Amino acid sequence: MAKRINRNKRRDVLFGLIGLALLIIGFLTSCGPDDAVELSTAQELAFEKLAGEWTLKNGEGSIKLGGADISVNYPGFSLSYDDGAYSTTNAGTLFRATGTWEWQDEEARVILLDDGKEVTLVDLTETSFTFSFNYTGGGERAGLPGDYIIQVLK
């Protein structure tokens, strides 16, 4: 009789462990894709930082052409990015006053403007944005052709 009780106890313990394992498996499998945290793309993460108005802010930023600081030619320069649109103030002939843009690559390193200009992101944080582009046009006010590097701040 003692052996039978021990067998019943073992069986009960075994069934209990199996039941517990099934509960754990059921719980883990119920956490499907709907519950998973959605990962943002590089473009989405970059746009979170890019959106808003960027300026030279009291001489802290700069507009450089071939390494020479020419910021004085663009007093009050500002650049704003919105979802698919941009606008500028006092950009001379470097940028249109308003236009559209899109990401050129999945890594969010290059922006293509509606005028065909490719803007390369050099550095982008929540408060500082440095980018480069090649300007081939000219004009009466500043807009000399060459390689530009612009640093603006929020």
C-alpha positions as CSV (number, residue, x, y, z in Angstrom):
1,M,0.0,0.0,0.0
2,A,2.9,2.4,0.8
3,K,4.3,1.8,-2.7
4,R,1.0,2.7,-4.3
5,I,0.8,6.0,-2.3
6,N,4.3,6.9,-3.4
7,R,3.4,6.1,-7.0
8,N,0.3,8.3,-6.8
9,K,2.3,11.1,-5.3
10,R,4.9,10.9,-8.0
11,R,2.2,10.8,-10.6
12,D,0.5,13.9,-9.1
13,V,3.9,15.7,-8.9
14,L,4.6,14.8,-12.6
15,F,1.2,15.9,-13.7
16,G,1.6,19.1,-11.7
17,L,4.9,19.9,-13.4
18,I,3.5,19.1,-16.8
19,G,0.5,21.4,-16.1
20,L,2.9,24.2,-14.9
21,A,5.0,23.8,-18.0
22,L,1.9,24.0,-20.3
23,L,0.8,27.2,-18.5
24,I,4.2,28.8,-19.0
25,I,4.3,27.8,-22.6
26,G,0.8,29.1,-23.1
27,F,1.7,32.4,-21.5
28,L,4.8,32.9,-23.6
29,T,3.0,32.1,-26.8
30,S,0.2,34.5,-26.0
31,C,2.7,37.4,-26.3
32,G,2.5,37.5,-30.1
33,P,3.4,40.2,-32.6
34,D,0.5,42.4,-31.5
35,D,2.2,42.8,-28.1
36,A,5.7,43.3,-29.4
37,V,7.3,46.7,-29.3
38,E,7.3,48.2,-32.8
39,L,10.8,49.2,-33.8
40,S,11.3,52.5,-35.6
41,T,13.2,52.7,-38.9
42,A,16.3,54.8,-39.3
43,Q,14.3,57.3,-41.3
44,E,11.6,57.7,-38.5
45,L,14.3,58.1,-35.9
46,A,16.1,60.7,-37.9
47,F,12.9,62.6,-38.7
48,E,12.1,62.9,-35.0
49,K,15.4,64.9,-34.7
50,L,15.1,66.7,-38.0
51,A,11.6,68.1,-37.7
52,G,11.4,71.7,-36.6
53,E,13.2,75.0,-37.2
54,W,17.0,75.2,-37.4
55,T,18.9,78.5,-37.3
56,L,22.4,80.0,-37.0
57,K,21.5,81.0,-33.4
58,N,23.6,84.0,-32.4
59,G,26.6,83.0,-34.4
60,E,26.9,79.5,-32.9
61,G,26.1,77.8,-36.2
62,S,27.9,78.4,-39.5
63,I,27.7,78.3,-43.3
64,K,31.0,77.3,-44.8
65,L,32.0,77.2,-48.4
66,G,35.3,75.3,-49.1
67,G,36.2,75.7,-45.4
68,A,35.7,79.5,-45.3
69,D,33.0,80.8,-43.0
70,I,30.5,82.9,-45.1
71,S,27.7,83.0,-42.5
72,V,27.8,86.8,-42.6
73,N,26.2,86.5,-46.1
74,Y,23.1,84.8,-44.7
75,P,21.9,86.9,-41.8
76,G,18.8,85.4,-40.1
77,F,19.2,82.1,-42.0
78,S,16.8,79.4,-41.0
79,L,15.7,76.1,-42.3
80,S,12.6,74.1,-41.2
81,Y,11.6,70.5,-42.0
82,D,8.1,69.2,-41.8
83,D,6.8,65.8,-43.0
84,G,7.8,66.0,-46.7
85,A,8.1,69.8,-46.9
86,Y,10.8,72.3,-46.0
87,S,11.0,76.1,-45.9
88,T,13.9,78.5,-45.6
89,T,14.5,82.1,-44.6
90,N,17.3,84.2,-45.9
91,A,18.9,81.3,-47.8
92,G,19.9,83.4,-50.8
93,T,19.9,81.2,-53.9
94,L,21.2,78.1,-52.0
95,F,17.7,76.8,-51.3
96,R,14.2,77.6,-52.5
97,A,11.9,79.4,-50.0
98,T,9.7,76.3,-49.8
99,G,9.8,72.9,-51.3
100,T,9.5,69.2,-50.8
101,W,12.0,66.5,-49.7
102,E,12.3,62.8,-49.3
103,W,14.8,60.3,-48.0
104,Q,17.3,59.2,-50.6
105,D,18.4,56.1,-48.7
106,E,17.1,53.7,-46.0
107,E,19.8,54.7,-43.5
108,A,18.5,58.3,-43.5
109,R,21.9,59.8,-44.4
110,V,20.8,61.7,-47.6
111,I,17.9,63.9,-48.3
112,L,16.8,64.6,-51.9
113,L,15.2,68.1,-52.4
114,D,12.6,68.7,-55.1
115,D,15.2,70.8,-57.0
116,G,17.4,67.7,-57.3
117,K,19.9,68.8,-54.7
118,E,21.2,66.0,-52.5
119,V,21.8,67.0,-48.9
120,T,24.1,64.7,-46.9
121,L,23.6,64.5,-43.1
122,V,26.9,64.9,-41.4
123,D,25.7,65.0,-37.8
124,L,22.1,65.1,-36.4
125,T,21.1,65.4,-32.8
126,E,18.1,66.9,-31.1
127,T,19.8,70.3,-30.9
128,S,22.5,70.4,-33.7
129,F,22.3,69.6,-37.4
130,T,25.3,69.6,-39.7
131,F,24.8,68.9,-43.4
132,S,26.7,69.2,-46.7
133,F,25.8,69.7,-50.3
134,N,27.3,70.8,-53.6
135,Y,25.8,74.0,-55.0
136,T,26.3,74.5,-58.8
137,G,24.2,77.6,-59.3
138,G,25.1,81.2,-58.8
139,G,23.4,84.4,-58.2
140,E,23.5,87.9,-57.1
141,R,23.5,87.3,-53.4
142,A,26.1,84.9,-52.0
143,G,25.2,81.6,-53.7
144,L,28.7,80.8,-55.0
145,P,29.2,77.4,-56.5
146,G,31.0,74.8,-54.4
147,D,30.9,72.4,-51.5
148,Y,28.9,73.8,-48.6
149,I,28.9,72.6,-45.0
150,I,26.1,74.1,-42.8
151,Q,25.7,73.8,-39.1
152,V,22.4,75.0,-37.6
153,L,20.9,74.7,-34.1
154,K,17.4,74.3,-32.7
